[in-house]
């Protein structure tokens, strides 16, 4: 159960594993190292939040606003990130194994050393993303992931 006080900013101690947080605005919250495994965060605004080191395994983040979020070192294995906005997100060293990123926006995201093994990457947008990770670079070379054309 989420117990939120008006004067108290939301942090990792306010949220439990498997929490129902769909549609909330948690923009700018410090949820670093939080256990959000299995949580429903669909349609949630987490823009500018710190989720570094958080456990988001098997969480539902579909249609979530995750722009400019810090997900460095986060466990997103098995998470649903379908149609999520991850533009300008820091995903360095994130574990995305088996995650569903169908139609996600990763424009200008930092994917260095992110593990995308067995992730579903259908129709993702990765224009100008930092993608210096061997597995993602190989997927682009093989045509599994296509970097979109720049629109001028």
N, CA and C atoms as an extended XYZ file, in Angstrom:
456
Properties=species:S:1:pos:R:3:atomname:S:1:resname:S:1:resid:I:1 pbc="F F F"
N         0.840       -1.180        0.000 N   UNK     1
C         0.000        0.000        0.000 CA  UNK     1
C         0.884        1.241        0.000 C   UNK     1
N         0.527        2.224       -0.811 N   UNK     2
C         1.286        3.461       -0.872 CA  UNK     2
C         0.676        4.446        0.110 C   UNK     2
N         1.468        4.933        1.059 N   UNK     3
C         1.023        5.897        2.043 CA  UNK     3
C         1.772        7.185        1.769 C   UNK     3
N         1.094        8.153        1.187 N   UNK     4
C         1.757        9.376        0.741 CA  UNK     4
C         1.274       10.548        1.578 C   UNK     4
N         2.204       11.272        2.160 N   UNK     5
C         1.888       12.478        2.909 CA  UNK     5
C         2.230       13.680        2.040 C   UNK     5
N         1.421       14.713        2.126 N   UNK     6
C         1.614       15.899        1.292 CA  UNK     6
C         2.996       16.510        1.505 C   UNK     6
N         3.452       16.604        2.768 N   UNK     7
C         4.731       17.258        3.077 CA  UNK     7
C         5.946       16.375        2.860 C   UNK     7
N         5.731       15.089        2.667 N   UNK     8
C         6.820       14.122        2.596 CA  UNK     8
C         7.021       13.664        1.155 C   UNK     8
N         8.176       13.959        0.551 N   UNK     9
C         8.387       13.478       -0.820 CA  UNK     9
C         8.405       11.957       -0.881 C   UNK     9
N         7.895       11.419       -1.970 N   UNK    10
C         7.854        9.971       -2.149 CA  UNK    10
C         9.268        9.457       -2.361 C   UNK    10
N         9.605        8.374       -1.675 N   UNK    11
C        10.883        7.715       -1.892 CA  UNK    11
C        10.673        6.206       -1.841 C   UNK    11
N        11.748        5.462       -1.941 N   UNK    12
C        11.677        4.003       -2.038 CA  UNK    12
C        10.978        3.365       -0.840 C   UNK    12
N        11.037        3.969        0.322 N   UNK    13
C        10.415        3.375        1.508 CA  UNK    13
C         8.891        3.433        1.467 C   UNK    13
N         8.325        4.235        0.559 N   UNK    14
C         6.876        4.375        0.457 CA  UNK    14
C         6.220        3.311       -0.420 C   UNK    14
N         7.021        2.551       -1.161 N   UNK    15
C         6.465        1.661       -2.175 CA  UNK    15
C         6.947        0.236       -1.955 C   UNK    15
N         6.030       -0.711       -2.085 N   UNK    16
C         6.343       -2.121       -1.894 CA  UNK    16
C         6.373       -2.861       -3.221 C   UNK    16
N         7.028       -3.986       -3.225 N   UNK    17
C         7.039       -4.886       -4.375 CA  UNK    17
C         5.603       -5.230       -4.759 C   UNK    17
N         5.317       -5.223       -6.061 N   UNK    18
C         3.996       -5.584       -6.563 CA  UNK    18
C         2.948       -4.498       -6.391 C   UNK    18
N         3.360       -3.287       -6.064 N   UNK    19
C         2.421       -2.192       -5.812 CA  UNK    19
C         1.626       -1.827       -7.064 C   UNK    19
N         0.415       -1.338       -6.870 N   UNK    20
C        -0.455       -0.850       -7.941 CA  UNK    20
C        -0.307        0.668       -7.983 C   UNK    20
N         0.451        1.155       -8.967 N   UNK    21
C         0.755        2.579       -9.066 CA  UNK    21
C         0.372        3.153      -10.427 C   UNK    21
N        -0.461        2.462      -11.150 N   UNK    22
C        -0.823        2.853      -12.502 CA  UNK    22
C        -1.409        4.260      -12.551 C   UNK    22
N        -0.874        5.062      -13.472 N   UNK    23
C        -1.408        6.392      -13.725 CA  UNK    23
C        -0.971        7.482      -12.763 C   UNK    23
N        -0.138        7.170      -11.786 N   UNK    24
C         0.308        8.191      -10.835 CA  UNK    24
C         1.375        9.093      -11.451 C   UNK    24
N         1.569       10.255      -10.859 N   UNK    25
C         2.660       11.146      -11.228 CA  UNK    25
C         3.730       11.034      -10.155 C   UNK    25
N         4.848       10.435      -10.510 N   UNK    26
C         5.975       10.261       -9.594 CA  UNK    26
C         7.219       10.944      -10.168 C   UNK    26
N         7.001       11.961      -10.955 N   UNK    27
C         8.073       12.690      -11.614 CA  UNK    27
C         9.051       13.260      -10.591 C   UNK    27
N        10.343       13.005      -10.826 N   UNK    28
C        11.391       13.550       -9.979 CA  UNK    28
C        11.612       12.821       -8.657 C   UNK    28
N        10.905       11.732       -8.418 N   UNK    29
C        11.045       10.993       -7.149 CA  UNK    29
C        12.369       10.235       -7.083 C   UNK    29
N        12.880       10.079       -5.882 N   UNK    30
C        14.070        9.270       -5.658 CA  UNK    30
C        13.626        7.863       -5.264 C   UNK    30
N        13.656        6.961       -6.237 N   UNK    31
C        13.290        5.572       -6.011 CA  UNK    31
C        14.494        4.672       -6.249 C   UNK    31
N        15.678        5.221       -6.034 N   UNK    32
C        16.895        4.444       -6.236 CA  UNK    32
C        16.897        3.245       -5.297 C   UNK    32
N        17.308        2.106       -5.841 N   UNK    33
C        17.408        0.840       -5.112 CA  UNK    33
C        16.058        0.313       -4.589 C   UNK    33
N        14.957        0.857       -5.068 N   UNK    34
C        13.634        0.405       -4.615 CA  UNK    34
C        13.320       -0.975       -5.187 C   UNK    34
N        12.543       -1.758       -4.448 N   UNK    35
C        12.054       -3.044       -4.935 CA  UNK    35
C        10.661       -2.820       -5.506 C   UNK    35
N        10.604       -2.664       -6.817 N   UNK    36
C         9.350       -2.453       -7.532 CA  UNK    36
C         9.054       -3.652       -8.430 C   UNK    36
N         9.613       -4.783       -8.088 N   UNK    37
C         9.411       -5.978       -8.906 CA  UNK    37
C         7.926       -6.312       -8.961 C   UNK    37
N         7.431       -6.556      -10.171 N   UNK    38
C         6.038       -6.918      -10.372 CA  UNK    38
C         5.051       -5.782      -10.191 C   UNK    38
N         5.530       -4.567       -9.982 N   UNK    39
C         4.632       -3.428       -9.760 CA  UNK    39
C         3.919       -3.029      -11.047 C   UNK    39
N         2.712       -2.497      -10.917 N   UNK    40
C         1.983       -1.946      -12.060 CA  UNK    40
C         2.248       -0.454      -12.097 C   UNK    40
N         3.117       -0.059      -13.014 N   UNK    41
C         3.480        1.340      -13.212 CA  UNK    41
C         3.037        1.808      -14.594 C   UNK    41
N         2.087        1.105      -15.186 N   UNK    42
C         1.608        1.488      -16.513 CA  UNK    42
C         0.994        2.885      -16.443 C   UNK    42
N         1.236        3.658      -17.481 N   UNK    43
C         0.712        5.027      -17.595 CA  UNK    43
C         1.213        5.968      -16.501 C   UNK    43
N         2.250        5.581      -15.777 N   UNK    44
C         2.784        6.393      -14.685 CA  UNK    44
C         3.820        7.374      -15.209 C   UNK    44
N         3.814        8.591      -14.691 N   UNK    45
C         4.803        9.599      -15.052 CA  UNK    45
C         5.970        9.501      -14.070 C   UNK    45
N         7.078        8.947      -14.556 N   UNK    46
C         8.302        8.825      -13.768 CA  UNK    46
C         9.417        9.678      -14.356 C   UNK    46
N         9.058       10.658      -15.171 N   UNK    47
C        10.073       11.493      -15.799 CA  UNK    47
C        10.950       12.149      -14.740 C   UNK    47
N        12.230       12.234      -15.042 N   UNK    48
C        13.240       12.849      -14.174 CA  UNK    48
C        13.422       12.134      -12.833 C   UNK    48
N        12.880       10.927      -12.685 N   UNK    49
C        13.020       10.174      -11.432 CA  UNK    49
C        14.372        9.458      -11.389 C   UNK    49
N        14.815        9.139      -10.183 N   UNK    50
C        16.031        8.356       -9.991 CA  UNK    50
C        15.616        6.938       -9.619 C   UNK    50
N        15.777        6.022      -10.569 N   UNK    51
C        15.480        4.610      -10.360 CA  UNK    51
C        16.756        3.782      -10.481 C   UNK    51
N        17.890        4.411      -10.247 N   UNK    52
C        19.155        3.697      -10.370 CA  UNK    52
C        19.196        2.550       -9.369 C   UNK    52
N        19.602        1.382       -9.847 N   UNK    53
C        19.718        0.210       -9.004 CA  UNK    53
C        18.392       -0.394       -8.569 C   UNK    53
N        17.285        0.124       -9.061 N   UNK    54
C        15.963       -0.380       -8.650 CA  UNK    54
C        15.687       -1.749       -9.268 C   UNK    54
N        14.889       -2.551       -8.566 N   UNK    55
C        14.439       -3.836       -9.089 CA  UNK    55
C        13.056       -3.636       -9.681 C   UNK    55
N        13.005       -3.572      -11.005 N   UNK    56
C        11.762       -3.415      -11.752 CA  UNK    56
C        11.479       -4.675      -12.557 C   UNK    56
N        12.041       -5.785      -12.138 N   UNK    57
C        11.835       -7.029      -12.874 CA  UNK    57
C        10.348       -7.375      -12.900 C   UNK    57
N         9.894       -7.780      -14.071 N   UNK    58
C         8.497       -8.176      -14.298 CA  UNK    58
C         7.483       -7.079      -13.989 C   UNK    58
N         7.923       -5.839      -13.943 N   UNK    59
C         7.014       -4.714      -13.710 CA  UNK    59
C         6.311       -4.338      -15.010 C   UNK    59
N         5.116       -3.772      -14.889 N   UNK    60
C         4.385       -3.265      -16.044 CA  UNK    60
C         4.628       -1.768      -16.138 C   UNK    60
N         5.457       -1.382      -17.110 N   UNK    61
C         5.776        0.018      -17.369 CA  UNK    61
C         5.256        0.436      -18.743 C   UNK    61
N         4.254       -0.278      -19.237 N   UNK    62
C         3.723        0.048      -20.555 CA  UNK    62
C         3.117        1.446      -20.541 C   UNK    62
N         3.398        2.189      -21.594 N   UNK    63
C         2.910        3.557      -21.772 CA  UNK    63
C         3.384        4.517      -20.673 C   UNK    63
N         4.414        4.136      -19.933 N   UNK    64
C         4.932        5.006      -18.865 CA  UNK    64
C         5.775        6.127      -19.457 C   UNK    64
N         5.788        7.248      -18.773 N   UNK    65
C         6.618        8.402      -19.135 CA  UNK    65
C         7.910        8.272      -18.331 C   UNK    65
N         8.993        7.874      -19.030 N   UNK    66
C        10.277        7.632      -18.390 CA  UNK    66
C        11.367        8.505      -19.006 C   UNK    66
N        10.980        9.657      -19.529 N   UNK    67
C        11.973       10.517      -20.157 CA  UNK    67
C        12.903       11.111      -19.098 C   UNK    67
N        14.170       11.153      -19.454 N   UNK    68
C        15.215       11.711      -18.593 CA  UNK    68
C        15.302       11.016      -17.229 C   UNK    68
N        14.930        9.744      -17.179 N   UNK    69
C        14.973        8.981      -15.928 CA  UNK    69
C        16.329        8.293      -15.790 C   UNK    69
N        16.782        8.129      -14.560 N   UNK    70
C        18.029        7.424      -14.301 CA  UNK    70
C        17.694        5.976      -13.961 C   UNK    70
N        17.971        5.074      -14.899 N   UNK    71
C        17.756        3.636      -14.714 CA  UNK    71
C        19.083        2.888      -14.741 C   UNK    71
N        20.164        3.591      -14.448 N   UNK    72
C        21.475        2.935      -14.493 CA  UNK    72
C        21.529        1.817      -13.459 C   UNK    72
N        21.960        0.650      -13.909 N   UNK    73
C        22.082       -0.500      -13.032 CA  UNK    73
C        20.758       -1.104      -12.584 C   UNK    73
N        19.657       -0.659      -13.158 N   UNK    74
C        18.338       -1.174      -12.764 CA  UNK    74
C        18.093       -2.551      -13.376 C   UNK    74
N        17.306       -3.363      -12.674 N   UNK    75
C        16.893       -4.677      -13.176 CA  UNK    75
C        15.512       -4.536      -13.787 C   UNK    75
N        15.468       -4.551      -15.117 N   UNK    76
C        14.219       -4.451      -15.869 CA  UNK    76
C        13.932       -5.764      -16.587 C   UNK    76
N        14.530       -6.847      -16.123 N   UNK    77
C        14.345       -8.129      -16.794 CA  UNK    77
C        12.874       -8.540      -16.737 C   UNK    77
N        12.359       -8.929      -17.885 N   UNK    78
C        10.975       -9.373      -17.982 CA  UNK    78
C         9.946       -8.267      -17.872 C   UNK    78
N        10.377       -7.017      -17.805 N   UNK    79
C         9.442       -5.897      -17.663 CA  UNK    79
C         8.729       -5.604      -18.982 C   UNK    79
N         7.522       -5.079      -18.888 N   UNK    80
C         6.769       -4.624      -20.056 CA  UNK    80
C         6.982       -3.126      -20.183 C   UNK    80
N         7.751       -2.726      -21.201 N   UNK    81
C         8.029       -1.327      -21.490 CA  UNK    81
C         7.418       -0.926      -22.829 C   UNK    81
N         6.408       -1.664      -23.252 N   UNK    82
C         5.767       -1.393      -24.525 CA  UNK    82
C         5.222        0.023      -24.587 C   UNK    82
N         5.586        0.730      -25.641 N   UNK    83
C         5.169        2.106      -25.919 CA  UNK    83
C         5.552        3.096      -24.820 C   UNK    83
N         6.559        2.752      -24.028 N   UNK    84
C         7.055        3.670      -22.995 CA  UNK    84
C         7.950        4.729      -23.632 C   UNK    84
N         7.973        5.913      -23.048 N   UNK    85
C         8.855        6.985      -23.491 CA  UNK    85
C        10.104        6.956      -22.620 C   UNK    85
N        11.195        6.435      -23.197 N   UNK    86
C        12.482        6.354      -22.515 CA  UNK    86
C        13.485        7.320      -23.141 C   UNK    86
N        12.992        8.382      -23.747 N   UNK    87
C        13.889        9.330      -24.396 CA  UNK    87
C        14.785        9.989      -23.346 C   UNK    87
N        16.044       10.096      -23.684 N   UNK    88
C        17.086       10.690      -22.852 CA  UNK    88
C        17.260        9.934      -21.520 C   UNK    88
N        16.821        8.691      -21.457 N   UNK    89
C        16.973        7.888      -20.237 CA  UNK    89
C        18.393        7.358      -20.122 C   UNK    89
N        18.863        7.218      -18.898 N   UNK    90
C        20.166        6.615      -18.622 CA  UNK    90
C        19.926        5.151      -18.287 C   UNK    90
N        20.258        4.272      -19.247 N   UNK    91
C        20.093        2.830      -19.085 CA  UNK    91
C        21.440        2.122      -19.021 C   UNK    91
N        22.486        2.846      -18.628 N   UNK    92
C        23.800        2.222      -18.546 CA  UNK    92
C        23.771        1.080      -17.543 C   UNK    92
N        24.311       -0.050      -17.952 N   UNK    93
C        24.388       -1.251      -17.123 CA  UNK    93
C        23.026       -1.792      -16.678 C   UNK    93
N        21.963       -1.379      -17.342 N   UNK    94
C        20.628       -1.890      -16.994 CA  UNK    94
C        20.457       -3.307      -17.533 C   UNK    94
N        19.688       -4.108      -16.828 N   UNK    95
C        19.387       -5.477      -17.243 CA  UNK    95
C        18.006       -5.482      -17.883 C   UNK    95
N        17.990       -5.596      -19.216 N   UNK    96
C        16.739       -5.598      -19.988 CA  UNK    96
C        16.466       -6.981      -20.576 C   UNK    96
N        17.093       -8.014      -20.027 N   UNK    97
C        16.901       -9.362      -20.566 CA  UNK    97
C        15.429       -9.753      -20.529 C   UNK    97
N        14.910      -10.136      -21.696 N   UNK    98
C        13.531      -10.601      -21.783 CA  UNK    98
C        12.485       -9.511      -21.641 C   UNK    98
N        12.896       -8.262      -21.591 N   UNK    99
C        11.934       -7.156      -21.480 CA  UNK    99
C        11.245       -6.928      -22.824 C   UNK    99
N        10.026       -6.421      -22.783 N   UNK   100
C         9.277       -6.082      -23.993 CA  UNK   100
C         9.342       -4.576      -24.185 C   UNK   100
N        10.091       -4.156      -25.215 N   UNK   101
C        10.240       -2.736      -25.529 CA  UNK   101
C         9.532       -2.383      -26.839 C   UNK   101
N         8.538       -3.151      -27.219 N   UNK   102
C         7.826       -2.912      -28.472 CA  UNK   102
C         7.315       -1.473      -28.523 C   UNK   102
N         7.661       -0.773      -29.617 N   UNK   103
C         7.228        0.608      -29.870 CA  UNK   103
C         7.734        1.610      -28.833 C   UNK   103
N         8.748        1.265      -28.061 N   UNK   104
C         9.300        2.200      -27.072 CA  UNK   104
C        10.137        3.272      -27.762 C   UNK   104
N        10.174        4.451      -27.169 N   UNK   105
C        10.974        5.559      -27.672 CA  UNK   105
C        12.241        5.651      -26.841 C   UNK   105
N        13.373        5.292      -27.462 N   UNK   106
C        14.676        5.341      -26.801 CA  UNK   106
C        15.559        6.428      -27.421 C   UNK   106
N        14.936        7.446      -27.995 N   UNK   107
C        15.670        8.535      -28.624 CA  UNK   107
C        16.603        9.192      -27.609 C   UNK   107
N        17.867        9.282      -27.978 N   UNK   108
C        18.908        9.894      -27.143 CA  UNK   108
C        19.122        9.184      -25.801 C   UNK   108
N        18.688        7.944      -25.685 N   UNK   109
C        18.918        7.174      -24.453 CA  UNK   109
C        20.360        6.667      -24.421 C   UNK   109
N        20.884        6.470      -23.242 N   UNK   110
C        22.232        5.941      -23.060 CA  UNK   110
C        22.116        4.460      -22.722 C   UNK   110
N        22.486        3.606      -23.690 N   UNK   111
C        22.359        2.160      -23.548 CA  UNK   111
C        23.707        1.468      -23.362 C   UNK   111
N        24.726        2.215      -22.981 N   UNK   112
C        26.041        1.604      -22.826 CA  UNK   112
C        26.002        0.499      -21.785 C   UNK   112
N        26.512       -0.650      -22.180 N   UNK   113
C        26.603       -1.842      -21.339 CA  UNK   113
C        25.253       -2.363      -20.838 C   UNK   113
N        24.170       -1.961      -21.488 N   UNK   114
C        22.859       -2.519      -21.138 CA  UNK   114
C        22.758       -3.925      -21.716 C   UNK   114
N        22.153       -4.827      -20.974 N   UNK   115
C        21.980       -6.195      -21.430 CA  UNK   115
C        20.588       -6.324      -22.045 C   UNK   115
N        20.539       -6.493      -23.368 N   UNK   116
C        19.260       -6.591      -24.077 CA  UNK   116
C        19.017       -8.002      -24.604 C   UNK   116
N        19.711       -8.981      -24.059 N   UNK   117
C        19.569      -10.352      -24.524 CA  UNK   117
C        18.111      -10.793      -24.394 C   UNK   117
N        17.568      -11.321      -25.480 N   UNK   118
C        16.203      -11.854      -25.562 CA  UNK   118
C        15.130      -10.798      -25.310 C   UNK   118
N        15.501       -9.521      -25.373 N   UNK   119
C        14.497       -8.461      -25.230 CA  UNK   119
C        13.728       -8.319      -26.537 C   UNK   119
N        12.472       -7.978      -26.431 N   UNK   120
C        11.652       -7.731      -27.622 CA  UNK   120
C        11.815       -6.269      -27.993 C   UNK   120
N        12.380       -6.034      -29.187 N   UNK   121
C        12.755       -4.684      -29.609 CA  UNK   121
C        12.038       -4.268      -30.895 C   UNK   121
N        10.831       -4.758      -31.097 N   UNK   122
C        10.087       -4.441      -32.314 CA  UNK   122
C         9.749       -2.957      -32.384 C   UNK   122
N        10.102       -2.343      -33.495 N   UNK   123
C         9.726       -0.970      -33.818 CA  UNK   123
C        10.163        0.067      -32.787 C   UNK   123
N        11.312       -0.154      -32.125 N   UNK   124
C        11.797        0.851      -31.180 CA  UNK   124
C        12.417        2.018      -31.938 C   UNK   124
N        12.397        3.176      -31.332 N   UNK   125
C        13.056        4.361      -31.879 CA  UNK   125
C        14.326        4.582      -31.068 C   UNK   125
N        15.467        4.545      -31.737 N   UNK   126
C        16.737        4.724      -31.027 CA  UNK   126
C        17.594        5.814      -31.656 C   UNK   126
N        16.956        6.745      -32.341 N   UNK   127
C        17.688        7.800      -33.014 CA  UNK   127
C        18.625        8.524      -32.049 C   UNK   127
N        19.876        8.601      -32.423 N   UNK   128
C        20.946        9.274      -31.682 CA  UNK   128
C        21.174        8.717      -30.280 C   UNK   128
N        20.740        7.496      -30.021 N   UNK   129
C        21.010        6.875      -28.725 CA  UNK   129
C        22.476        6.486      -28.640 C   UNK   129
N        23.005        6.483      -27.440 N   UNK   130
C        24.352        5.980      -27.215 CA  UNK   130
C        24.200        4.474      -27.060 C   UNK   130
N        24.655        3.750      -28.083 N   UNK   131
C        24.412        2.304      -28.120 CA  UNK   131
C        25.723        1.549      -28.271 C   UNK   131
N        26.644        1.805      -27.402 N   UNK   132
C        27.949        1.173      -27.480 CA  UNK   132
C        27.963       -0.149      -26.729 C   UNK   132
N        26.965       -0.945      -26.990 N   UNK   133
C        26.895       -2.271      -26.375 CA  UNK   133
C        26.919       -3.283      -27.503 C   UNK   133
N        27.735       -4.276      -27.384 N   UNK   134
C        27.936       -5.228      -28.475 CA  UNK   134
C        26.637       -5.874      -28.936 C   UNK   134
N        25.784       -6.310      -28.010 N   UNK   135
C        24.592       -7.027      -28.450 CA  UNK   135
C        23.625       -6.123      -29.204 C   UNK   135
N        23.473       -4.877      -28.778 N   UNK   136
C        22.577       -3.964      -29.479 CA  UNK   136
C        23.174       -3.577      -30.822 C   UNK   136
N        24.465       -3.315      -30.845 N   UNK   137
C        25.111       -2.990      -32.121 CA  UNK   137
C        24.984       -4.140      -33.108 C   UNK   137
N        25.141       -5.359      -32.625 N   UNK   138
C        24.985       -6.529      -33.502 CA  UNK   138
C        23.559       -6.657      -34.019 C   UNK   138
N        22.588       -6.372      -33.178 N   UNK   139
C        21.197       -6.440      -33.617 CA  UNK   139
C        20.921       -5.420      -34.718 C   UNK   139
N        21.523       -4.251      -34.604 N   UNK   140
C        21.347       -3.231      -35.634 CA  UNK   140
C        22.013       -3.690      -36.927 C   UNK   140
N        23.238       -4.224      -36.832 N   UNK   141
C        23.942       -4.707      -38.018 CA  UNK   141
C        23.182       -5.814      -38.727 C   UNK   141
N        22.544       -6.694      -37.943 N   UNK   142
C        21.804       -7.817      -38.528 CA  UNK   142
C        20.422       -7.410      -39.018 C   UNK   142
N        20.025       -6.187      -38.747 N   UNK   143
C        18.726       -5.721      -39.202 CA  UNK   143
C        17.576       -6.093      -38.284 C   UNK   143
N        17.853       -6.666      -37.125 N   UNK   144
C        16.790       -7.007      -36.179 CA  UNK   144
C        16.208       -5.727      -35.595 C   UNK   144
N        17.079       -4.771      -35.303 N   UNK   145
C        16.666       -3.449      -34.841 CA  UNK   145
C        17.095       -2.462      -35.906 C   UNK   145
N        16.177       -1.595      -36.292 N   UNK   146
C        16.486       -0.608      -37.313 CA  UNK   146
C        16.488        0.775      -36.697 C   UNK   146
N        17.597        1.479      -36.921 N   UNK   147
C        17.671        2.863      -36.460 CA  UNK   147
C        16.876        3.713      -37.441 C   UNK   147
N        15.898        4.491      -36.953 N   UNK   148
C        15.051        5.245      -37.861 CA  UNK   148
C        15.806        6.345      -38.594 C   UNK   148
N        15.278        6.720      -39.748 N   UNK   149
C        15.842        7.817      -40.520 CA  UNK   149
C        15.630        9.109      -39.767 C   UNK   149
N        16.586        9.992      -39.873 N   UNK   150
C        16.455       11.296      -39.247 CA  UNK   150
C        15.462       12.143      -40.016 C   UNK   150
N        14.528       12.769      -39.287 N   UNK   151
C        13.551       13.639      -39.923 CA  UNK   151
C        14.025       15.068      -39.780 C   UNK   151
N        14.228       15.746      -40.901 N   UNK   152
C        14.692       17.133      -40.861 CA  UNK   152
C        13.543       18.097      -41.066 C   UNK   152
